Amino acid sequence: MQTSSRGSLFANHNFTLLFGGSTISAIGDQFTLVALPWLVLKLTGDPAALGLVLAAIALPRAVFMLIGGAVVDRMSPRRVLLAGRAVNALLVSLLALLVLAGAIQMWMIYVIALGIGLSTAFAYPAGSAILPQLVEPTQLQPANALFMGMRQLSMIVGPVLAGLVIGTGAHAGQPQAVADAGGLGLAFGVDAVSFLFSLGSLMLVRIHSDHHPKTPIGSVLANVASGIRNIWADLPLRAFILYAAVVSVFVGGPIQVGLPVLADTRLDLGAASLGILMTSNGVGMLLGSFLSGLVARVVKSRLGLMVLCIDSIAGLAVATLALVHSTLAGAVLLAGTGMLGGIAQIAIVSWIQRRVAPEMMGRTMSVLMFTFMGLGPLSAAIAGSLLKVISLPALFIGAGLMLTVIALCCMTSPALRSIGAARPAEA
């Protein structure tokens, strides 16, 4: 049954175009995710600068993410996604040219980071809203599974390729002011080219709202407010969103800043080590996505308790990164945390999709994206500054133990423990 569903999905011309373009673009994105922190560290040697760059991406994304979700609900998500990815393609291309020309400066990186954050604030909600207009309702679950699996595979393939490209291109051409400039410019160039495939596929895709636009009801800000009110009225959903926000603030930033610093200062393969760490995490998440269905059947209505248990274990694994001095040991730890994260992520997203009304899905998912993509990188600025006064092991130990303590304390919350239980009928 699963096979026939997936087969019929690829018989859908629009779905095949979107999936193919998104796959190439997702792999390209990993090149920038590896190259950008490496560029900042090689340009400045300052973890605080890396935290500020991540915050420059996160700030406009956090501010405009909810507005982006409301705009997508009022327009064609294909056109919003096309515009967002076109802006990203231009910015990454400019970054590649500046690095290869040896003209890159930190103020330029900050400006480009702000532009990327603003464009992704609209592109991410659009990407989550376009799929329901391409496939039948009965095909949404296998379609989402395919896209989620594709993203995990891109996290496996992309970072290790990016690390190799940065490393092999490091000595090409004339000496540059920035170490590894040749490889870094090439990595950004690969991402820029990958955007062309995504843009081409989106131009060929046709969806219902292109020709039958929705009639706007109320203002954009009023739509945002109604989405937030809907979440607030649902106690378990509200509790999970608040929990995810706290975890992102206390743990997300230290991990984003700590891993590049770990690879640069303590591991043996440089940029390749960072790529291997990120790839290992992707492998773990892919394995977790396969295990999620089985685990969900075992835990049944105790989904909230399962997520809290997973986070408490993952926190101990993060703290153990303080002891890592080899790429292999770091890869094993991150594969384990990735597997746990993959199990929890798919289970929670599926629960939300079953729970939330379709007309509120875009705004609900934009709020969920906000907690991870908006708040997490903002805490990276704080984590980068902390590394000036504390050691890297202390950062990992503090973040990991904080995650474990938060998860254990939240086990006393009836709202979080009730996640996964049947929703009571409304009066």
N, C-alpha and C positions, 0 to 999 in steps of 0.2 A: 504494500500500500504506500509506504514511504517512497519507494523507488518510482512508482508511477506518478506520484505527486510531483516529485522533482523533475521527472521527465516531461510532464505537462508544463511545468514552469518554464523550461528552456524551449518549449514549443511556442511560448509567448515572445514575440519579436521584441517588444518593448522591454520586457524583463531581461532578456538576454543582453540587449544593448546596455541597459543600466548596470547590470551585474559585471559585464566585461570591462566597461570603462571604470567602474568603481574599484575593481580588483587591481588594475594597473595603477590607478591613482593612489590606492591605499599602500601599495608597496613603495611607491615614490615618496609618500609622506614619511615613511620610516627613515629615509635618507636625511631629511631635514631634522627629524626628531633626534637623530644621532649627531649630525653635523653642527647644528646650531649651538648646543651646549659646549661642544668641543671647540668651536670657533671662539666663543666667549672666553673660555679658560685659557686658550692659547694666546688670545689678544691681550688679556688682562692678568691672568693668573689669580684672579680674585673670585672666590665663590659667591661673595655678596653681589658682584656684577651679574653673575649667572642668575641669582635669585631675582634681581631687578628686571632682567630681560624676560624671564618667565612671568613675572608680575605684569610687565608691559603687554604681554599677550593676554593674560588673564583678566586684567582690569576692564578693557572695553568689551571683552567677551562676557564678563560677569554682568556689566551694566546693561548690555543690550540683548542678552540671551532671551530674557522673558519677552521683550518687545519683538525679537525675531520670531519667537513662537507664535505670537499674536498676528504678526504680519503674514506669516505662512498660512495661517488659518483663513486669512482674508484674500489671499492671492493664489496664483498657481505655484505650488512648491517647486516645480521644474524650473520655472523662470528665476525664482529666488536662488535656487541651488546653482543654476548656470551663472548668474551674476556673481555669486560669492566665490565660486571656484575660478572664474576668470580673474577676479581681483587677486586671489591667492597666486595664480600662475604668474601674473605680472610682478608681484612682490618678490617671489622666490627667484624669478629670472634676474631681477635687478640685483638681488643679493649675490647670485652666482657671478655676475659680471663684475661687481665691485670687489669680490674676493679674488677672482682671477687677475684683475687689473692691479691688485695690491693697493687699492684705494679705500678699503673698508676702514671705517672708524666706528667707535662705540656709539656715538650719537646716531649714526645711520642705522645701526642695528636696533636701537630703541624705537626709531620711527617706523621701521619695517615691521617690528614686532607689534606695535600698536595697530598697524594696518591689518596684519594677519588676524589679530584678536577680533577686530571689528567685523571682518568678513566672515569669520567662522561663527560669530554670534548669530548670523542669519543662515549660514550654510548647514549647520548641524541640525536645527529644527526642521529645515526643508528636507534634508536627507531622511529624517525619520517619518516625515508625512507623505512622501511621494509613493512609497510602496503600496499602501492600501488602494491607490488609484490605478495601479498596474495589474493587480492580481485579484482573483476572487477571494471572498472572505475565508473560504475553507482552505485556501492556499497560503494564508498569511503566516501560519506557524512554520511550515517547511521553508517558506521564503525567508523569514527572519533567521531561521537556523542556518541557511546557506550564507547569508550576509555575515552573520556572526562568526561562522567558521572561516569565511574568507578573511575577515579582519584579523582573526587569530593567526591564520597562516601567513598573512602579511607581516605580522609581528615576529614570526619565525624567520622568514626569508629575508625581509627588508633590512633589519639591523645588522645581521652578519655581513650581508653584501655591502652595506654602507661602510662598515668598519674596514672591510677589505679595500673598497674604493678609496677611502681617505688614506689608508696606509700605503697602498701601491702608488697613489698619485702624489705622495708627499714629496718625492725627490724629482718629480718631473719639472722641466723648464728651469728658469733662473731662480736664484734664491729670493725668497719673499720675506717681507717684514713679519708676516704671521707664519708660525710653524705649521706645516701640513697644508699650506694655502692651496697648492695645486689639487690635492685630493679633496679638500673641502669645497672648492669651487666646482669640481666635477660632480660631487655628491648633490649639491644644490641644483646643478644643471640637470641631473637625472630626474629629480623631483619636478622641475619645470616642464620637462618633456612629457612626464607621465600625466600632467594636467591636460595636455593637448588631447590625449585619448579620452579622458573623462568629458571634456568639453565637446568633442566630436560626437560621442555617444548621446549626450544630453540634447544636442541639437536635433538628433534623429528621433528621440523618444517623443511620443505623443500621449498625453493624459487628458482626462475628462475636463479638468478645470482650465485647461488652455483655451477651450472654446466655450465653456459654460462657467464663467467666473461667478464666485459667490457674491451675494449681496451683503455688503458690510452692515453689521448691526452694532451700533454704538461706536465709540472711539477705540483706538488701539489700547490705550491705557485702561479703559473700562473692560476690555477683553482680558487683559492681563490680570486685573483685579478679580474678575469672576473666576479665572482659573485658580488663583491663589485661595479664594474663598472655598472653592470646591475641595481643594486639598485639605484645608484647615478643618472642614466639617467632617472629614473622614479620619477618625482618631488613629487607627493603625497606620494609615498612609502618612498622616502628619508626623507621627512618632518616628517612622522610618526616615523621612526626609530630614528631620532634625538630627537624628542619629548620624546619618550619612554626612551631614554638614560638619558636625563635630569631628568625625573621623578624618574628613578631608583637611580640616584646619590643622589638626594636631599631628597627622601622619603623612598626608599627601606631599606637603612641601619638603620635609626632611628627606623623603625618598627621592623626589625629583632632583634635588640638589646633591644629595649624598652619593648617589650611584656614579655620576660623572666624576666627582672628586675621588671616590674610591678607586675607579679605574685609572685615573691620572696619577695618583700618588702611591698606591699600594699594590696594584696588580701589574702583571708582567708583559701584557700585550698592548698596552696603550689603548688607542681607539678601538682596536679589534676586541679588547676585553669588554669595553662598554657594549659593543654590538652583541657579543656572546651573552652577556648578562641579560640584555633586553630580549634576545632570541629565546633564551631559556625560560624567561617569564612567559613569553608567548606560547612556547611548547606546553608549559604547565597549564595555561589557560585553555588551550585547545583540548588537552586531556580532560580538564575539568568540565568543559562543555559536553563531552561525551558521557561523563559520569553523572552530570547534573540530573538527568531524567531518572536514573536509577536511584540516586540519593533522595530525590523528591518523593519517589514512591515509598521509600523506606521511612522517611520522617513524616510523610503525610501532612497533617495539619500543624505540625510543629516547625514550620519554616523559619519563623522568627528566632526560635531557640537555636536552630541549626546555624543560622547566620552569625549569631552572637558567639557560639562555640567556635566556629571557623575563625572569626576575627580574633578571639583570644589566643588561639594557636598561632595564627599568622603574626600576631604581635611578638610572640617569643622568637619566631624565625627572623623577624626584622632585627630584634635586639642581638641575635647571634651574628649578624653581619659585622658587628664590631670586632669579631675575632677572625674575620676573613683576610687572608693574605695571598690567596691564589684564585685564579679565574675559575678553576674547576669547582672549588668549594662555594664560591659565590653563585655559580650557575646552578648548582644543586639546590641551594637554599631558595633561589628565586624561582626555580621550576616548581618547588613545593608550594610556595606562596601563590604562584600563578594558578596552580591546580585548585587550591582552595578558593581563590578569588573567582575562577571560572565557574565553579559549582554555585557559589552564592550569587554571582551576577545574573546568570541565566534564570535561576530560580526566582529571583526578585523581579526581574523584568517581565517574566511570564505572569507572575502574580499581579503586577500592576496592569498589564494588558487585559487580563481577565476581569479586573476589578473596576477599571475606569471606563466611563461611557465614551464611545468613539468620538463624539463631538468635542470632548475635553482632552483627548489623548495628546494632541500637539502641545498644548500649554502645560499639561502634567509632565510630559517628557522633557520639556524645556526647563522646568523647575528641577527635575532630577539631574539633568545635564549641568545645570548651574551649580549644584552642590559639589560636583566632582571637577568640572572643567573651569569653574569660576573661582571657587574658594580654595581648592587645592594649590594651584600655582601661586595664588596670592600669599599663601603661607610659605612658599619657597623663598620669597624675599626675606622673611624673618629668619628662616633656616640658614640662608646664606650669611646673614649678619651674625647669627649665633656662632657660625664656624670661625669667626674672628676671635671669639673669647672662650670657646670650648673645643674639644677635640672631636674628630670624626667619629671615633667609637662612642663617645658620650652622646653624640647626636642620635646615632642608631639605637643605643640602649634606651635613651629617653623616649624616643618616638615609639619604639616597639613595646616597652613596658606601659606607656600611656595607652596604646591601643588595647592591650590586654586588660588593663584596669577598667577602661571605659566599657569594654564589652562585658566584663564580669559584673560591673555595677548595673548595667542596663538589663541584666537578666531578672532584676527585681521589677521591671516595668511590665505591667499586664498588657499594655498596648503593643509593645514590641513582641512579647511572647505570643500574642494572639495573631500575629501575621501568619497567614496561611489557613487560618480557620475559616469556616463558611461565614459569609456575611449575613448578619441577621436581617430578616425581612423588614422593610420599612413599614411603619404604622400607616 
